[in-house]
Amino acid sequence: MDMTQYSGSESKWLKAADMLGQNLRVRIAKVEILQFDAEGSKPASKRAALLFEGKEKGLVLNPTNNKYLCKTYGKDSDSWIGHEIGLSTIEYDDFKPGWMVKALDVEEAPFDDDIPF
């Protein structure tokens, strides 16, 4: 019997280190604000987190991904709900692995090959 469900170590949040090399397609169902207590030299903080349709785990947003979603879907988190995003992991040289968020339901601006120069 798999006893890990009783160990208390399962998190409701996705961890990039557990998903390296995988790309996930998800739809935003809800946005929550989480309060993190001060820890060591890190002060207390608040961070946005996404919950997804049909998924048990959500994603705590880093500032870069939060800014990307604000730019793509607007500053009001209610306007993010229902949008489909892609989650990819990235390994940083000096940091632990992280998440990259990509809008999947927004058309990319086309390239214009007819620029006269």
TORPA-4810 file (N, C-alpha, C, O; in nm, 3 decimals):
<nodes>
NODE_1_0.085_-0.117_0.000_0.000_0.000_0.000_0.089_0.124_0.000_0.185_0.131_0.077_M
NODE_2_0.058_0.221_-0.086_0.133_0.346_-0.094_0.095_0.434_0.026_-0.019_0.481_0.036_D
NODE_3_0.189_0.454_0.114_0.163_0.528_0.237_0.198_0.676_0.228_0.182_0.749_0.326_M
NODE_4_0.246_0.722_0.112_0.287_0.862_0.102_0.171_0.958_0.126_0.192_1.071_0.169_T
NODE_5_0.049_0.913_0.099_-0.065_1.001_0.121_-0.086_1.034_0.268_-0.158_1.128_0.302_Q
NODE_6_-0.022_0.955_0.356_-0.037_0.977_0.500_0.085_1.046_0.562_0.088_1.068_0.683_Y
NODE_7_0.184_1.079_0.481_0.307_1.134_0.536_0.300_1.284_0.563_0.388_1.338_0.629_S
NODE_8_0.199_1.349_0.513_0.185_1.493_0.536_0.280_1.576_0.451_0.285_1.698_0.468_G
NODE_9_0.355_1.514_0.360_0.451_1.588_0.279_0.393_1.628_0.144_0.456_1.703_0.070_S
NODE_10_0.276_1.581_0.112_0.214_1.617_-0.016_0.169_1.761_-0.011_0.106_1.805_0.086_E
NODE_11_0.199_1.833_-0.113_0.160_1.973_-0.123_0.049_1.986_-0.226_0.038_1.905_-0.318_S
NODE_12_-0.034_2.087_-0.209_-0.139_2.111_-0.309_-0.087_2.199_-0.422_-0.163_2.239_-0.510_K
NODE_13_0.045_2.230_-0.419_0.105_2.317_-0.519_0.207_2.242_-0.603_0.284_2.160_-0.551_W
NODE_14_0.207_2.270_-0.732_0.303_2.209_-0.823_0.444_2.257_-0.791_0.465_2.373_-0.755_L
NODE_15_0.539_2.166_-0.804_0.680_2.199_-0.785_0.753_2.172_-0.916_0.742_2.063_-0.972_K
NODE_16_0.826_2.270_-0.965_0.896_2.256_-1.092_0.995_2.140_-1.088_1.011_2.069_-1.188_A
NODE_17_1.061_2.119_-0.976_1.161_2.012_-0.966_1.097_1.875_-0.990_1.164_1.784_-1.039_A
NODE_18_0.970_1.860_-0.957_0.900_1.732_-0.977_0.853_1.713_-1.120_0.814_1.602_-1.158_D
NODE_19_0.855_1.819_-1.202_0.796_1.814_-1.335_0.895_1.848_-1.446_0.852_1.874_-1.558_M
NODE_20_1.025_1.849_-1.418_1.125_1.890_-1.517_1.106_1.816_-1.649_1.087_1.695_-1.652_L
NODE_21_1.111_1.892_-1.757_1.099_1.834_-1.890_0.957_1.808_-1.936_0.937_1.760_-2.048_G
NODE_22_0.859_1.839_-1.854_0.721_1.817_-1.893_0.653_1.950_-1.924_0.683_2.053_-1.864_Q
NODE_23_0.562_1.946_-2.018_0.479_2.061_-2.053_0.336_2.026_-2.019_0.287_1.918_-2.054_N
NODE_24_0.268_2.115_-1.950_0.131_2.091_-1.906_0.038_2.193_-1.969_0.072_2.311_-1.979_L
NODE_25_-0.080_2.148_-2.012_-0.186_2.235_-2.065_-0.297_2.235_-1.960_-0.351_2.130_-1.926_R
NODE_26_-0.331_2.356_-1.909_-0.431_2.368_-1.803_-0.521_2.488_-1.830_-0.485_2.578_-1.907_V
NODE_27_-0.638_2.488_-1.767_-0.732_2.599_-1.778_-0.750_2.659_-1.638_-0.776_2.587_-1.542_R
NODE_28_-0.735_2.790_-1.629_-0.744_2.859_-1.500_-0.889_2.856_-1.450_-0.981_2.898_-1.520_I
NODE_29_-0.907_2.804_-1.327_-1.040_2.796_-1.267_-1.058_2.902_-1.158_-1.169_2.950_-1.135_A
NODE_30_-0.948_2.937_-1.091_-0.959_3.028_-0.977_-0.822_3.089_-0.949_-0.719_3.027_-0.977_K
NODE_31_-0.823_3.209_-0.894_-0.699_3.274_-0.849_-0.715_3.301_-0.700_-0.815_3.358_-0.656_V
NODE_32_-0.616_3.259_-0.622_-0.615_3.281_-0.478_-0.495_3.366_-0.440_-0.395_3.369_-0.512_E
NODE_33_-0.504_3.435_-0.328_-0.390_3.507_-0.272_-0.347_3.431_-0.147_-0.427_3.405_-0.057_I
NODE_34_-0.219_3.394_-0.144_-0.163_3.318_-0.032_-0.076_3.409_0.053_-0.005_3.495_0.001_L
NODE_35_-0.081_3.388_0.183_0.003_3.461_0.277_0.117_3.369_0.320_0.092_3.259_0.369_Q
NODE_36_0.241_3.412_0.301_0.358_3.336_0.343_0.420_3.406_0.463_0.445_3.526_0.459_F
NODE_37_0.445_3.331_0.569_0.507_3.385_0.689_0.654_3.413_0.664_0.715_3.356_0.574_D
NODE_38_0.710_3.501_0.745_0.853_3.529_0.738_0.930_3.400_0.771_0.891_3.323_0.858_A
NODE_39_1.038_3.380_0.698_1.119_3.259_0.719_1.266_3.297_0.704_1.310_3.336_0.596_E
NODE_40_1.342_3.285_0.813_1.482_3.324_0.809_1.495_3.471_0.775_1.439_3.556_0.843_G
NODE_41_1.570_3.501_0.670_1.589_3.641_0.628_1.480_3.689_0.532_1.478_3.806_0.495_S
NODE_42_1.390_3.599_0.492_1.283_3.636_0.399_1.165_3.695_0.477_1.117_3.632_0.571_K
NODE_43_1.119_3.814_0.438_1.004_3.873_0.507_0.874_3.804_0.467_0.868_3.732_0.368_P
NODE_44_0.771_3.827_0.546_0.638_3.776_0.511_0.597_3.837_0.377_0.636_3.949_0.343_A
NODE_45_0.517_3.762_0.301_0.476_3.811_0.170_0.343_3.750_0.129_0.296_3.653_0.188_S
NODE_46_0.284_3.810_0.028_0.162_3.756_-0.034_0.195_3.724_-0.179_0.267_3.798_-0.245_K
NODE_47_0.140_3.612_-0.227_0.162_3.572_-0.367_0.032_3.519_-0.424_-0.051_3.463_-0.353_R
NODE_48_0.016_3.539_-0.554_-0.100_3.485_-0.625_-0.075_3.338_-0.656_0.038_3.296_-0.678_A
NODE_49_-0.183_3.262_-0.658_-0.175_3.120_-0.694_-0.293_3.087_-0.785_-0.403_3.139_-0.768_A
NODE_50_-0.267_3.000_-0.882_-0.370_2.957_-0.976_-0.418_2.817_-0.941_-0.339_2.730_-0.907_L
NODE_51_-0.549_2.797_-0.949_-0.608_2.664_-0.941_-0.664_2.633_-1.079_-0.709_2.722_-1.150_L
NODE_52_-0.660_2.504_-1.116_-0.694_2.465_-1.252_-0.813_2.370_-1.257_-0.836_2.291_-1.165_F
NODE_53_-0.889_2.379_-1.365_-1.004_2.291_-1.386_-0.957_2.146_-1.390_-0.865_2.112_-1.463_E
NODE_54_-1.021_2.061_-1.310_-0.995_1.918_-1.313_-0.859_1.875_-1.260_-0.820_1.760_-1.281_G
NODE_55_-0.787_1.963_-1.192_-0.654_1.931_-1.139_-0.653_1.948_-0.988_-0.717_2.039_-0.934_K
NODE_56_-0.581_1.859_-0.920_-0.572_1.866_-0.774_-0.473_1.972_-0.728_-0.492_2.032_-0.622_E
NODE_57_-0.367_1.993_-0.805_-0.262_2.086_-0.764_-0.270_2.215_-0.842_-0.308_2.218_-0.959_K
NODE_58_-0.233_2.322_-0.774_-0.229_2.454_-0.835_-0.086_2.502_-0.847_0.008_2.427_-0.820_G
NODE_59_-0.070_2.628_-0.888_0.062_2.686_-0.911_0.072_2.820_-0.839_-0.009_2.910_-0.862_L
NODE_60_0.172_2.833_-0.753_0.203_2.962_-0.691_0.285_3.041_-0.792_0.388_2.993_-0.840_V
NODE_61_0.239_3.160_-0.824_0.305_3.240_-0.927_0.427_3.315_-0.875_0.424_3.372_-0.766_L
NODE_62_0.533_3.313_-0.953_0.646_3.399_-0.922_0.616_3.536_-0.984_0.523_3.547_-1.064_N
NODE_63_0.692_3.640_-0.949_0.661_3.774_-1.001_0.662_3.783_-1.154_0.580_3.854_-1.212_P
NODE_64_0.753_3.711_-1.220_0.760_3.716_-1.366_0.634_3.660_-1.429_0.579_3.721_-1.521_T
NODE_65_0.587_3.544_-1.382_0.467_3.485_-1.438_0.343_3.567_-1.405_0.251_3.575_-1.486_N
NODE_66_0.340_3.629_-1.287_0.230_3.717_-1.251_0.224_3.837_-1.346_0.116_3.872_-1.395_N
NODE_67_0.338_3.899_-1.373_0.343_4.013_-1.466_0.300_3.971_-1.606_0.229_4.045_-1.674_K
NODE_68_0.342_3.852_-1.649_0.304_3.803_-1.782_0.152_3.789_-1.792_0.092_3.831_-1.892_Y
NODE_69_0.089_3.730_-1.691_-0.056_3.712_-1.695_-0.128_3.846_-1.689_-0.231_3.864_-1.755_L
NODE_70_-0.076_3.942_-1.612_-0.135_4.077_-1.609_-0.128_4.142_-1.746_-0.225_4.202_-1.792_C
NODE_71_-0.015_4.128_-1.812_0.002_4.187_-1.945_-0.087_4.119_-2.048_-0.142_4.184_-2.137_K
NODE_72_-0.102_3.988_-2.036_-0.177_3.911_-2.135_-0.328_3.920_-2.116_-0.402_3.938_-2.212_T
NODE_73_-0.374_3.907_-1.991_-0.518_3.899_-1.965_-0.574_4.017_-1.886_-0.694_4.024_-1.862_Y
NODE_74_-0.490_4.110_-1.846_-0.535_4.226_-1.770_-0.501_4.215_-1.623_-0.469_4.108_-1.572_G
NODE_75_-0.508_4.329_-1.555_-0.469_4.337_-1.414_-0.570_4.272_-1.320_-0.534_4.231_-1.210_K
NODE_76_-0.695_4.261_-1.362_-0.799_4.201_-1.277_-0.794_4.049_-1.293_-0.819_3.997_-1.401_D
NODE_77_-0.763_3.980_-1.185_-0.747_3.834_-1.192_-0.876_3.763_-1.233_-0.871_3.650_-1.282_S
NODE_78_-0.991_3.826_-1.214_-1.117_3.765_-1.259_-1.116_3.743_-1.410_-1.181_3.651_-1.461_D
NODE_79_-1.043_3.828_-1.483_-1.037_3.814_-1.629_-0.944_3.700_-1.673_-0.940_3.666_-1.791_S
NODE_80_-0.869_3.642_-1.581_-0.781_3.529_-1.613_-0.858_3.397_-1.618_-0.818_3.303_-1.686_W
NODE_81_-0.968_3.391_-1.545_-1.042_3.265_-1.529_-1.097_3.219_-1.663_-1.153_3.297_-1.740_I
NODE_82_-1.080_3.090_-1.689_-1.129_3.029_-1.813_-1.025_3.025_-1.923_-1.045_2.956_-2.023_G
NODE_83_-0.915_3.096_-1.907_-0.810_3.095_-2.010_-0.723_2.972_-1.997_-0.694_2.924_-1.887_H
NODE_84_-0.681_2.922_-2.112_-0.594_2.805_-2.118_-0.449_2.852_-2.125_-0.414_2.937_-2.207_E
NODE_85_-0.366_2.794_-2.038_-0.224_2.829_-2.038_-0.139_2.703_-2.045_-0.185_2.593_-2.013_I
NODE_86_-0.018_2.722_-2.088_0.079_2.614_-2.089_0.180_2.638_-1.978_0.222_2.752_-1.956_G
NODE_87_0.219_2.532_-1.910_0.320_2.541_-1.805_0.440_2.459_-1.850_0.427_2.341_-1.883_L
NODE_88_0.555_2.522_-1.851_0.679_2.454_-1.885_0.778_2.479_-1.773_0.774_2.584_-1.709_S
NODE_89_0.866_2.384_-1.750_0.968_2.404_-1.649_1.095_2.457_-1.714_1.122_2.431_-1.831_T
NODE_90_1.170_2.529_-1.636_1.296_2.585_-1.684_1.399_2.569_-1.573_1.367_2.586_-1.455_I
NODE_91_1.522_2.535_-1.611_1.629_2.524_-1.512_1.716_2.649_-1.521_1.768_2.683_-1.627_E
NODE_92_1.730_2.716_-1.409_1.814_2.834_-1.402_1.953_2.793_-1.357_1.969_2.698_-1.280_Y
NODE_93_2.055_2.865_-1.405_2.193_2.833_-1.369_2.218_2.848_-1.219_2.280_2.762_-1.157_D
NODE_94_2.170_2.957_-1.163_2.201_2.988_-1.024_2.087_2.961_-0.926_2.102_2.982_-0.806_D
NODE_95_1.972_2.915_-0.977_1.856_2.896_-0.891_1.798_2.757_-0.909_1.839_2.682_-0.997_F
NODE_96_1.703_2.725_-0.826_1.633_2.599_-0.843_1.542_2.608_-0.966_1.518_2.718_-1.016_K
NODE_97_1.491_2.496_-1.015_1.402_2.500_-1.133_1.279_2.585_-1.106_1.234_2.599_-0.992_P
NODE_98_1.224_2.643_-1.213_1.106_2.727_-1.201_1.008_2.699_-1.313_1.032_2.615_-1.400_G
NODE_99_0.896_2.770_-1.310_0.788_2.755_-1.407_0.788_2.872_-1.504_0.816_2.986_-1.466_W
NODE_100_0.755_2.842_-1.630_0.726_2.945_-1.729_0.580_2.928_-1.771_0.537_2.817_-1.803_M
NODE_101_0.505_3.037_-1.770_0.365_3.036_-1.810_0.355_3.093_-1.950_0.420_3.193_-1.982_V
NODE_102_0.273_3.029_-2.035_0.253_3.075_-2.173_0.104_3.069_-2.205_0.040_2.967_-2.184_K
NODE_103_0.050_3.179_-2.256_-0.090_3.182_-2.297_-0.108_3.092_-2.419_-0.029_3.102_-2.513_A
NODE_104_-0.207_3.007_-2.418_-0.233_2.918_-2.531_-0.355_2.961_-2.611_-0.378_2.912_-2.722_L
NODE_105_-0.433_3.052_-2.556_-0.557_3.093_-2.623_-0.551_3.235_-2.675_-0.655_3.294_-2.706_D
NODE_106_-0.433_3.290_-2.686_-0.414_3.426_-2.738_-0.328_3.416_-2.863_-0.222_3.355_-2.861_V
NODE_107_-0.375_3.477_-2.971_-0.296_3.474_-3.094_-0.170_3.555_-3.077_-0.172_3.667_-3.026_E
NODE_108_-0.061_3.498_-3.121_0.065_3.572_-3.121_0.061_3.676_-3.231_-0.001_3.654_-3.336_E
NODE_109_0.128_3.788_-3.210_0.137_3.889_-3.314_0.216_3.832_-3.430_0.325_3.778_-3.411_A
NODE_110_0.163_3.844_-3.551_0.234_3.788_-3.666_0.358_3.870_-3.699_0.364_3.990_-3.671_P
NODE_111_0.455_3.807_-3.757_0.575_3.877_-3.803_0.543_3.942_-3.938_0.471_3.886_-4.020_F
NODE_112_0.597_4.059_-3.958_0.575_4.131_-4.083_0.704_4.127_-4.163_0.803_4.192_-4.127_D
NODE_113_0.704_4.049_-4.273_0.822_4.035_-4.357_0.838_4.151_-4.455_0.939_4.160_-4.524_D
NODE_114_0.740_4.241_-4.462_0.742_4.349_-4.561_0.792_4.481_-4.503_0.744_4.588_-4.541_D
NODE_115_0.887_4.475_-4.410_0.941_4.598_-4.354_1.046_4.651_-4.449_1.144_4.582_-4.478_I
NODE_116_1.027_4.773_-4.500_1.122_4.827_-4.597_1.245_4.886_-4.528_1.236_4.987_-4.459_P
NODE_117_1.358_4.822_-4.547_1.485_4.878_-4.501_1.599_4.824_-4.583_1.714_4.859_-4.559_F
</nodes>
